[in-house]
């Protein structure tokens, strides 16, 4: 569990860095003005590169909040 918590923090750090603002797991994507479609793709590409995973487009389109994205990445990293 500690490993997952560290991974969550690392993912949140990537998102914060890309957006240039604080975000939390509870934040909805639609409530983050900086998180437009282009920025979302940049975030996904950075996450894929940094964590060596693939985020399918159907997953990208289904995610509504930061927690869902973080959980997907954590689960993907744990499968490797």
C-alpha positions in Angstrom: 0.0 0.0 0.0 2.8 2.4 0.7 4.1 1.8 -2.8 0.7 2.7 -4.2 0.6 5.9 -2.1 4.0 6.9 -3.4 2.9 6.2 -6.9 -0.2 8.3 -6.4 1.8 11.2 -5.2 4.2 10.9 -8.2 1.3 10.9 -10.6 -0.3 13.9 -8.9 3.1 15.6 -9.1 3.1 15.1 -12.9 -0.4 16.5 -13.2 0.4 19.5 -11.0 3.6 20.1 -13.0 1.8 20.0 -16.3 -1.1 22.2 -15.1 1.0 24.6 -13.1 -1.4 24.4 -10.2 -2.5 22.3 -7.2 -4.8 19.4 -7.8 -6.2 16.7 -5.6 -7.8 13.3 -6.1 -11.2 14.8 -5.6 -11.0 17.4 -8.4 -13.2 16.9 -11.4 -11.5 17.6 -14.7 -14.3 19.9 -15.8 -13.7 22.1 -12.8 -10.0 22.7 -13.7 -9.9 25.6 -16.2 -6.3 24.8 -17.2 -7.3 21.2 -18.1 -8.5 21.6 -21.7 -8.4 18.8 -24.4 -4.9 19.7 -25.5 -3.5 19.8 -22.0 -5.2 16.5 -21.2 -3.5 14.8 -24.1 -0.2 16.3 -23.0 -0.8 15.0 -19.5 -1.6 11.5 -20.8 1.5 11.5 -23.1 3.7 12.5 -20.2 2.2 9.8 -17.9 2.6 7.2 -20.6 6.2 8.2 -21.1 7.2 8.5 -17.5 5.4 5.3 -16.2 5.9 3.2 -19.4 2.2 2.4 -19.8 -0.4 2.8 -22.4 -3.6 4.7 -21.7 -6.2 3.7 -24.4 -8.2 6.4 -25.9 -11.5 4.9 -24.7 -10.1 5.2 -21.1 -9.0 8.8 -21.7 -12.5 9.6 -22.9 -14.2 7.9 -19.9 -12.2 9.6 -17.1 -14.1 12.4 -15.3 -11.8 13.2 -12.4 -8.2 13.1 -11.2 -8.9 10.1 -9.0 -10.0 7.9 -11.9 -6.8 8.8 -13.9 -4.6 8.1 -10.9 -6.3 4.8 -10.2 -5.9 3.7 -13.8 -2.2 4.5 -13.8 -1.6 2.8 -10.4 -3.4 -0.3 -11.6 -1.5 -0.3 -14.9 1.8 0.0 -13.1 0.9 -2.8 -10.7 0.1 -5.2 -13.6 3.5 -4.8 -15.2 
